[in-house]
Amino acid sequence: MQEQDQSTQTITSSVILRVITKYKKQLSIIGVVAIVLSVIFSSPYFITPLYKSTVILYPTASKSVSKVLLSENVGNSKDILEFGEEEQTEQMLQILNSNKIRDRLINKYDLLDHYGISPDADFKMTQLYKEYESNFNYRRTEYMAVKITVLDKDPQMASDMANDIAELVDSTINLMQKEVALKGFEIVEKEYLNLKNEVKIKEDSLTILRQFGVHDYESQSEMFNRQLAIEMADGNEAGVKRLEKKLETLAKYGGPYVSLRDALEHDKKQLSELKAKYDEAKVDATENLPHKFVVDSAYKAEKKSYPIRWLIVVISLFSALLLGVIIFGAMEVYNGNIDLNVKKKTFKLNTLKKSSGIADSNIENSPRASNIRDENQNKLEQKLDEKEKEIEDRISEIEKQEAAIRLEQKRLADEIKNKKAVTPAADNTIKRDQKNIEMDNYFNSSNLLYLINKWKFHLLIVVVVAALLAIIFSGSAFITPMFKSYGIAYPANVDSYSDESETEQMLQIMNSQDIIDSVITKFNLAAHYEIDKNYKYFQSVLFEEYRQNVSISKTPYESVMVEVMDKSPDTAALIAASIFKFYDKKVEYLHKTKYKEVIDMYENQLAFKRENLDSLKQILFVLGTEYGIFEYQYQSQEIMRGYLKTLTGQGPDRVNSKEVQRLLDNIESKGGQLIEVIEMLQSESRAYVLIKQDYEMALRFYNADMTYSNMITSPFVADKKSYPIRWLIVVVVTIAAFVFAMLAILIIEKRAFEIKK
């Protein structure tokens, strides 16, 4: 087998050398013409030279000013001087490929006119975007940096545009972040001002309570009770009544004073925290930080980068020579000057050489392969020539014998067939041999070329008709042209529900039935797609048509792309934009639904806590007004001093024993209740404050107007159809028609051959 392969390679090389040798003049002319034409057509008169400028930059690790500079939680924030990682690099690549940067460059440098595109052209924007994509390239380097490459016919303009793109990265990211940061700042500012107003109201309320004489409930209660005991010991009825009035006022307003004071203390603490968030949000909304580290800036190129003329000349030369060899070889095969079945003959030749005692190694090691060194070389060459001639004669005789054998087999087969005395096994063997011979003849390259030449007019008609039909039936009269619009966005202000990423969550929500139904309803896609509502499978056909025309996928940069195909370019762009809007509404609905449940829960808890606080305050009021008990600790001390008659140290006449006994009885009967109520009131107040804090946070997010996507590329109206690709249809149909026509010709020729037999 290896000998056959080597023989085939040798014969192929010999055939190529034979063609090159025979047509060396023609090939030389072709080579010279190819060189001249490639030199001419690669000149600036035909190919506009382009100059290249590049910028290499790294993204920063953090994009939030406040998190880097103002946040106290240093462990969770990244250094302002730290380079970004793979995630930040991919995000920067996506932003560089966005229409925000592309459109700003197009407008600034008037690229429509710069690229020589007519403003009145039918597909001017499509041509402009293709030209832009071919001249602007963004890729990630092996060192996780971003490389910006710009090609242009003006070297200065190429460097300017490359540097401008690097600058536009900052402004584009800042613009995108400002949309979110401003809304966040508005939310925080609103809450901060509301809380500040509540603090002022509570301070005003405390001021009013102070006007009623309630300044410090605990201290006043202690002092009033102590002085009351003294006045009672002195028997000063006027002083006792005056103090009892103050204690009644203290009992009436003491509870509200304590609640307001504790709430004010909590609100001021929360206001301080909210003030820090307010300052951070304000910085994020008003200040900017660079989002890149420029490693290499673009400079004006001194030498063009495209085209590479020597490479074009070399490729053109080799291509022309190769095509010439193929054409001349095909001509030789068609004219019968080269036998493609030479592989079999070569194998026979090698076999006969071995049987004649002539080894290839002897030929390869013969003096003919080296310089002439002895006198026997001519004799050896003559002997080899005689042997080769003898071998060729023997091959010719063997072929004649094979032809005679085939004729004899055919005659015997015909004779046996006529006599109908052939056995099934012999008949199958004969038919199989004949079929193999016929198939070899049919699929022989020279035979195919012969058939193509024989049926060339028929094939030409078939190909032309197929091309015309493909042109006609791929027109808008038979295939509705479709326009494509797409948008790209990153998810924002969301947290993943489980192990999926935010991007995967965004994909799942965009493919939800709610969004599909909303799009179908808004644009009346049933009528737009011309689907009969009375059709049995109306819903299935409608959803299938939607899925064929709307594609939602994840990009390599972890963003989400929405592609919409439609017969109307305006509708395609509107549907793509609506999907993002419906996504925002869907996420907002999901979030607000949960926040509403939380708010309802907190409202019920707050109402319950308020009832408990009111009941406890009422008990304190009763204990203070009816029983004269305000502060257990201080009152019990004074009662004991009065009870032991040691209030003034001047004897029992100075002590109001009756009043002391009354307070003692009240303390003994209601003191435990007083302590329990005060502790419960303090505990309920703390719980109320914590619940109210969580309630206000949930209410803040519930009332917030937020978006949940950062648009990188907004959907645009296409000016050129994306489907069908007519030239591709014409090419495929034409090739298919040619192949089927050749199969039909082979069948016709085979039947004609059988009839002749």
Secondary structure, 3 states (H helix, E strand, C coil): CHHHHHHHHHHHHHHHHHHHHHCHHHHHHHHHHHHHHHHHHCCCCCCCCEEEEEEEEEEECCCCHHHHHCCCCHHHCCCCCCECCHHHHHHHHHHHCCHHHHHHHHHHHCHHHHCCCCCCCCCHHHHHHHHHHHHEEEEECCCCCEEEEEEECCHHHHHHHHHHHHHHHHHHHHHHHHHHHHHHHHHHHHHHHHHHHHHHHHHHHHHHHHHCCCCCHHHHHHHHHHHHHHHHHHCCHHHHHHHHHHHHHHHHHHHHHHHHHHHHHHHHHHHHHHHHHHHHHHHHHHCCCCCEEEEECCCCCCCCCECCHHHHHHHHHHHHHHHHHHHHHHHHHHHCCCCCCHHHHHHHHHHHHHHCCCCHHHHHCCHHHCCCCCCCHHHHHHHHHHHHHHHHHHHHHHHHHHHHHHHHHHHHHHHHHHHCCCCHHHHHHHHHHHHHHHHHHHCCHHHHHHHHHHCHHHHHHHHHHHHHHHHHHCCCCCCCCEEEEEEEEEECCCCCCCCCCHHHHHHHHHCCHHHHHHHHHHHCHHHHCCCCCCCCCHHHHHHHHHHHHEEEEECCCCCEEEEEEECCHHHHHHHHHHHHHHHHHHHHHHHHHHHHHHHHHHHHHHHHHHHHHHHHHHHHHHHHHHCCCCCHHHHHHHHHHHHCCCCCCCCHHHCCHHHHHHHHHHHHHHHHHHHHHHHHHHHHHHHHHHHHHHHHHHHHHHHCCCCCEEEEECCCCCCCCCECCHHHHHHHHHHHHHHHHHHHHHHHHHHHHHHHC
